[in-house]
Amino acid sequence: MGILVTGAAGFIGFHLVRSLIDKGFDVVGIDNINDYYDVRLKYARLEKCGINEQEIGNDGTLVQSSTFERYRFAKIDITELSKLSKLFEQEKIDKVINLAAQAGVRYSLENPHAYVQSNVAGFVNLLECCRQYGIKHFVYASSSSIYGMNNKVPFSETDPVEHPVSIYAATKKSNELMAHTYSHLYQLPTTGLRFFTVYGPWGRPDMAPMLFASAMTSGKPIKVFNNGEMERDFTYIADIVEGITKVLDNSPTASETRPFYRLFNIGNSQPIKLMDFISTMESALGIKADLKMLPMQNGDVKRTWADTSTLEETVDYKPSTPLETGVREFVKWYISFYGKKQ
Ligand SMILES: NC(=O)c1ccc[n+]([C@@H]2O[C@H](COP(=O)([O-])OP(=O)(O)OC[C@H]3O[C@@H](n4cnc5c(N)ncnc54)[C@H](O)[C@@H]3O)[C@@H](O)[C@H]2O)c1
């Protein structure tokens, strides 16, 4: 079976590609390798998948992995419909997992256009290709941030999500609406996954674990927003990848009330206090953090907490990585990749 993974040079995409290859799928990865964060990390992830930076061109040609026979990669921006269509036309793609997006809540206050381009215009291009080429299942990344001003916890898929507090969240909500439309109009099976703060090796430099590790290992203070009064449903990358692959195998069917459309929370269902997360990092790194207490940031939410019962019932999803284990694995990778001092 042929699977297209978009955002394949990204944090989650990299881990997912490795897992799909291990499971015996034929995988095509695409990514525009943008410089929102250090591109060296993106190329290093690709290298780990056997994709050599020197061989990657700008014309959308696929590069064969030197390590994995079943993996090929092309530098393609999902906003470029012609390159995307050509790929769908030439390749035998059965299912698509869309992880390509402009991520990050805070940056969306600075550069809203980047979000609309990739997350809205790019997303419609993918839906159009899926419709035109009869894709059997379109799985896409949504986000816990769409719960916005929701105060009820844990967050459930049936909770109202009409009050996003960032453009990032608004674009993710728009993805869910557009996917619903395509499921209804064209019977395209779609599944949206609302990810809750994913962490682990090869993580994203703009997220708390990497920001903390980077500051702590170089003797700088770490920024602690809302004076530490925050909680996040930190979810280990391996649990996320396991959940995505289970969902991929389980396409939604139509019911009387719903088209071929599904949405799941995918988190750990155990919110962690930010200060507890910091102590876990301190123990794993063996470094005491210098805390710089700051007020709440615009666009941020105080607490996230996933109710994952629907996903558990549907695909037997069971996140199993304790925070201490996940942080230890993250720190091990971080030190081997960056060293103790940057
Ligand atoms: N990591 C998390 O905690 C988290 C939480 C909620 C939602 N998500 C969502 O999950 C997905 C993957 O997140 P991630 O943490 O791996 O982020 P990431 O930034 O590491 O990966 C996204 C990848 O998409 C690529 N990309 C961006 N715009 C593109 C475009 N127009 N065309 C092609 N490629 C493009 C980037 O170069 C990047 O490599 C994103 O959609 C993100 O919004 C992640």
The ligand as an SDF file (V2000), in Angstrom:
LIG
                    3D

 44 48  0  0  0  0  0  0  0  0999 V2000
    4.2000   18.7750   17.8380 N   0  0  0  0  0  0  0  0  0  0  0  0
    3.0730   19.0490   18.4820 C   0  0  0  0  0  0  0  0  0  0  0  0
    3.0060   19.0610   19.7190 O   0  0  0  0  0  0  0  0  0  0  0  0
    1.8160   19.3390   17.7130 C   0  0  0  0  0  0  0  0  0  0  0  0
    0.6500   19.6660   18.4430 C   0  0  0  0  0  0  0  0  0  0  0  0
   -0.5190   19.9210   17.7430 C   0  0  0  0  0  0  0  0  0  0  0  0
   -0.5380   19.8470   16.3660 C   0  0  0  0  0  0  0  0  0  0  0  0
    0.5980   19.5490   15.6810 N   0  0  0  0  0  0  0  0  0  0  0  0
    0.5340   19.4880   14.2090 C   0  0  0  0  0  0  0  0  0  0  0  0
    1.1580   18.3050   13.7700 O   0  0  0  0  0  0  0  0  0  0  0  0
    1.7980   18.5090   12.5150 C   0  0  0  0  0  0  0  0  0  0  0  0
    3.2610   18.1200   12.5940 C   0  0  0  0  0  0  0  0  0  0  0  0
    3.8670   18.9070   13.6130 O   0  0  0  0  0  0  0  0  0  0  0  0
    5.4030   18.8360   13.9730 P   0  0  0  0  0  0  0  0  0  0  0  0
    5.5090   19.0800   15.4220 O   0  0  0  0  0  0  0  0  0  0  0  0
    6.0080   17.6370   13.3570 O   0  0  0  0  0  0  0  0  0  0  0  0
    5.9050   20.1690   13.2330 O   0  0  0  0  0  0  0  0  0  0  0  0
    7.1710   20.4130   12.2860 P   0  0  0  0  0  0  0  0  0  0  0  0
    7.2050   21.8870   12.0360 O   0  0  0  0  0  0  0  0  0  0  0  0
    8.3720   19.7660   12.8460 O   0  0  0  0  0  0  0  0  0  0  0  0
    6.7520   19.6430   10.9640 O   0  0  0  0  0  0  0  0  0  0  0  0
    5.9850   20.2150    9.9370 C   0  0  0  0  0  0  0  0  0  0  0  0
    6.7620   20.0660    8.6430 C   0  0  0  0  0  0  0  0  0  0  0  0
    5.9410   20.5800    7.5870 O   0  0  0  0  0  0  0  0  0  0  0  0
    6.7670   21.2780    6.6880 C   0  0  0  0  0  0  0  0  0  0  0  0
    5.9320   22.2720    5.9980 N   0  0  0  0  0  0  0  0  0  0  0  0
    5.4300   23.4090    6.5040 C   0  0  0  0  0  0  0  0  0  0  0  0
    4.7310   24.0540    5.5500 N   0  0  0  0  0  0  0  0  0  0  0  0
    4.7920   23.2880    4.4350 C   0  0  0  0  0  0  0  0  0  0  0  0
    4.2820   23.4270    3.1130 C   0  0  0  0  0  0  0  0  0  0  0  0
    3.5870   24.4950    2.7440 N   0  0  0  0  0  0  0  0  0  0  0  0
    4.5360   22.4410    2.2180 N   0  0  0  0  0  0  0  0  0  0  0  0
    5.2750   21.3550    2.5650 C   0  0  0  0  0  0  0  0  0  0  0  0
    5.8020   21.1810    3.7930 N   0  0  0  0  0  0  0  0  0  0  0  0
    5.5570   22.1420    4.7070 C   0  0  0  0  0  0  0  0  0  0  0  0
    7.8640   21.9090    7.5350 C   0  0  0  0  0  0  0  0  0  0  0  0
    9.0320   22.1540    6.7870 O   0  0  0  0  0  0  0  0  0  0  0  0
    8.0640   20.8640    8.6230 C   0  0  0  0  0  0  0  0  0  0  0  0
    9.1540   20.0150    8.3260 O   0  0  0  0  0  0  0  0  0  0  0  0
    1.5570   19.9710   12.1810 C   0  0  0  0  0  0  0  0  0  0  0  0
    0.4210   20.0490   11.3610 O   0  0  0  0  0  0  0  0  0  0  0  0
    1.2650   20.6120   13.5160 C   0  0  0  0  0  0  0  0  0  0  0  0
    0.4710   21.7670   13.3850 O   0  0  0  0  0  0  0  0  0  0  0  0
    1.7790   19.2910   16.3280 C   0  0  0  0  0  0  0  0  0  0  0  0
  1  2  1  0
  2  3  2  0
  2  4  1  0
  4  5  1  0
  4 44  2  0
  5  6  2  0
  6  7  1  0
  7  8  2  0
  8  9  1  0
  8 44  1  0
  9 10  1  0
  9 42  1  0
 10 11  1  0
 11 12  1  0
 11 40  1  0
 12 13  1  0
 13 14  1  0
 14 15  2  0
 14 16  1  0
 14 17  1  0
 17 18  1  0
 18 19  2  0
 18 20  1  0
 18 21  1  0
 21 22  1  0
 22 23  1  0
 23 24  1  0
 23 38  1  0
 24 25  1  0
 25 26  1  0
 25 36  1  0
 26 27  1  0
 26 35  1  0
 27 28  2  0
 28 29  1  0
 29 30  1  0
 29 35  2  0
 30 31  1  0
 30 32  2  0
 32 33  1  0
 33 34  2  0
 34 35  1  0
 36 37  1  0
 36 38  1  0
 38 39  1  0
 40 41  1  0
 40 42  1  0
 42 43  1  0
M  CHG  2   8   1  16  -1
M  END
$$$$
